[in-house]
Amino acid sequence: MKQDELIRRLRAQLRSLEQEVLRHDQSLPPQDSKLLQNVERFNHELFSQTGGRLQPCIGQIAKHIDNLERQLKLNLSAEMINLTCERIQDKFVALKRALGTTSLNLKDMRQTRDSKRANYARKQTGRHQSSGFDWIAASVMQNSHQLYEELNKHLNWAKRIEQKIEELNAGLDNCANADKIKHQQEILAMHRRLGKCRQAISYIEDRIQLLERPFRDYNR
C-alpha cells in the first residue's frame, strides 16, 4: 500500500469512529457521565483519559496518525513505522472496546454505589438503636452469624474478580491481535461472574435486613 493511501485510510477510519464516539457521548446522560468520572477505562500507555465521555481519545489518535505521516516522509526504519502502525491499531481497538463496555462499567459502578449506600444505611441504623436490649442484638447475631459469614465470603470473591478484570484489561492492550477476541470473551465472562456475585451479595444483605428488622422495629 502506498504511503499516502495508508494515511488516507487511517484518517477515514478515524472519521467513522469519531461519529460513533459523538453518538455515544451525546447519548450519555449527565448522571451516568458523573458516575464514571473517576473510572480509568484505558491503559495509561494508550490514552490519557478517564470518565464516560470518549471524545478526547479521537484527538490523541489523530496526533499519532500525524506522527506516522511525518515518519513516512522522513523515511524512518520499517521497524519504527510498523511499531507506530501497531500502536495506532491498538488505540482503535481499545476505543471500539470502550464504546461497547460503557454499559458494563455503569452497571459495576451502580452496584458499587448501591452497596456502599446500603452499608452506610446499616451503620446509621445501628448507631441509633437503643442500648437497652443488647441481649436481643446478641440473639440476632447468633441466628444470622452464618449469613454474615456468607456475605463476607462473597465480598472477598467480588474483590478478587475485580482484581482479575483489572489484570485482564491491562493484558488485553498488550496481547497479539489474534488473541484479542478470546481475551475479550474472558473479560466478559468475568464481568458476568462479578454480576452474579454482586446479586448474591445483595440477596444476602436483604436476608440479613429481614432477619434483623423485627428487632430494629422493637427498639424504635
C-alpha positions in Angstrom: 0.0 0.0 0.0 1.3 3.5 -0.9 2.1 5.8 2.0 -0.5 8.4 1.1 -3.1 5.7 0.7 -2.3 4.4 4.2 -2.7 7.8 5.8 -6.0 8.4 3.9 -7.4 5.1 5.1 -6.4 5.7 8.7 -8.0 9.2 8.7 -11.1 7.8 7.1 -11.3 5.1 9.7 -10.8 7.8 12.4 -13.7 9.9 11.0 -16.0 7.0 11.0 -15.0 6.1 14.6 -15.4 9.8 15.6 -19.1 9.6 14.6 -19.6 6.6 16.8 -17.9 8.4 19.7 -20.1 11.5 19.2 -23.3 9.5 19.3 -22.0 7.6 22.4 -21.1 10.9 24.2 -24.3 12.7 23.2 -26.5 9.7 24.4 -24.7 9.5 27.8 -26.9 11.1 30.5 -25.2 13.6 32.8 -25.7 11.4 35.8 -24.1 8.5 34.1 -21.2 10.6 33.0 -20.7 11.8 36.6 -20.9 8.2 37.8 -18.0 7.3 35.5 -15.9 10.4 36.0 -13.2 8.7 38.1 -13.2 5.4 36.2 -10.0 4.6 34.3 -11.1 3.0 31.1 -7.8 2.6 29.4 -4.2 1.5 29.9 -2.3 4.8 30.6 0.1 3.9 27.7 -2.8 4.1 25.2 -4.9 7.1 26.3 -4.8 9.9 28.9 -8.5 9.8 29.6 -10.9 8.9 32.4 -14.7 9.0 32.7 -17.6 8.3 30.5 -17.0 10.7 27.5 -14.6 9.3 24.9 -14.2 12.3 22.5 -10.7 13.2 24.0 -9.4 9.9 22.6 -10.1 11.0 19.0 -7.7 13.8 19.1 -5.0 11.6 20.6 -5.3 9.1 17.7 -5.2 11.9 15.2 -1.9 13.1 16.7 -0.4 9.6 16.3 -1.6 9.5 12.6 0.1 12.8 12.1 3.2 11.4 13.7 3.1 8.4 11.4 2.8 10.7 8.4 6.0 12.5 9.5 7.8 9.2 10.0 6.9 8.1 6.5 8.1 11.4 4.9 11.4 11.1 6.8 11.9 7.5 5.5 12.4 6.1 9.0 13.1 2.4 9.5 10.4 -0.1 8.7 10.6 -1.3 12.3 9.7 2.1 13.6 6.9 2.5 11.1 5.4 -0.9 11.9 5.6 -0.1 15.6 3.7 3.2 15.2 1.1 1.4 13.0 0.5 -1.2 15.6 0.2 1.4 18.3 -2.4 3.2 16.2 -4.3 0.0 15.6 -4.2 -0.8 19.4 -5.8 2.6 20.1 -8.6 1.9 17.5 -9.3 -1.5 19.1 -9.2 -0.1 22.7 -11.6 2.8 21.8 -14.0 0.4 20.0 -14.0 -1.8 23.0 -14.7 1.1 25.3 -17.7 2.1 23.2 -19.1 -1.4 23.8 -18.4 -1.7 27.5 -19.8 1.6 28.8 -23.0 -0.2 30.0 -20.9 -2.8 31.8 -18.9 -0.1 33.5 -22.0 1.7 34.5 -23.6 -1.4 35.9 -20.5 -2.1 38.0 -20.4 1.5 39.3 -24.1 1.5 40.2 -23.7 -1.8 42.1 -20.7 -0.4 43.9 -22.6 2.8 44.8 -25.7 0.9 45.9 -23.6 -1.5 48.1 -21.9 1.5 49.7 -25.2 3.2 50.4 -26.7 0.0 51.9 -23.6 -0.4 54.1 -23.9 3.2 55.3 -27.6 2.9 56.0 -27.0 -0.2 58.1 -24.3 1.6 60.1 -26.6 4.6 60.7 -29.4 2.3 61.8 -27.0 0.6 64.2 -25.9 3.9 65.8 -29.5 4.9 66.6 -30.5 1.6 68.1 -31.3 1.6 71.9 -28.6 0.0 74.0 -31.1 -1.3 76.5 -31.7 -4.5 74.6 -28.2 -5.8 74.0 -29.3 -9.3 74.7 -31.7 -9.1 71.7 -29.0 -8.0 69.4 -26.8 -10.9 70.6 -29.6 -13.3 69.8 -30.0 -11.9 66.3 -26.3 -12.3 65.7 -26.5 -15.9 66.8 -29.2 -16.6 64.2 -27.6 -14.6 61.4 -24.0 -15.4 62.0 -23.9 -17.8 59.1 -25.4 -15.2 56.8 -22.7 -12.7 57.8 -20.0 -15.3 57.0 -21.6 -16.0 53.6 -21.7 -12.2 53.0 -18.0 -11.8 53.8 -17.2 -14.8 51.6 -19.0 -13.2 48.6 -17.4 -9.8 49.2 -14.0 -11.4 49.1 -14.9 -13.2 45.9 -16.1 -10.0 44.3 -12.9 -8.2 45.2 -10.8 -11.0 43.7 -12.9 -11.0 40.5 -12.5 -7.2 40.2 -8.7 -7.6 40.5 -8.8 -10.3 37.8 -10.8 -8.0 35.5 -8.2 -5.2 36.0 -5.4 -7.6 35.2 -7.2 -8.9 32.0 -7.9 -5.3 30.9 -4.2 -4.4 31.3 -3.2 -7.6 29.4 -5.7 -7.0 26.6 -3.9 -3.9 25.4 -0.7 -5.8 25.0 -1.7 -9.2 23.6 -1.5 -10.2 20.0 -4.4 -9.3 17.7 -5.2 -12.9 17.1 -5.7 -13.4 20.9 -7.8 -10.2 21.5 -11.2 -11.8 20.8 -10.5 -14.7 23.2 -9.2 -12.2 25.8 -12.3 -10.0 25.4 -14.6 -13.1 25.9 -12.7 -13.9 29.1 -13.2 -10.3 30.3 -17.0 -10.5 29.6 -17.2 -13.9 31.4 -15.5 -12.3 34.4 -18.0 -9.4 34.3 -20.9 -11.9 34.3 -19.3 -13.7 37.3 -18.9 -10.4 39.1 -22.6 -9.5 38.3 -23.8 -12.8 39.8 -21.6 -12.4 42.8 -23.0 -9.0 43.5 -26.5 -10.2 43.0 -25.8 -12.8 45.7 -24.3 -10.1 48.0 -27.5 -8.0 47.5 -29.7 -11.0 48.3 -27.7 -11.9 51.4 -27.8 -8.3 52.6 -31.6 -8.3 52.1 -32.0 -11.5 54.1 -29.9 -10.1 57.0 -32.1 -6.9 57.0 -35.3 -9.1 57.0 -33.9 -11.2 59.9 -33.0 -8.2 62.0 -35.8 -5.8 61.1 -38.3 -7.1 63.8 -35.7 -6.3 66.5 -34.9 -2.9 65.0 -38.6 -2.0 64.9 -39.0 -3.1 68.5 -36.1 -0.8 69.5 -37.6 2.3 67.9 
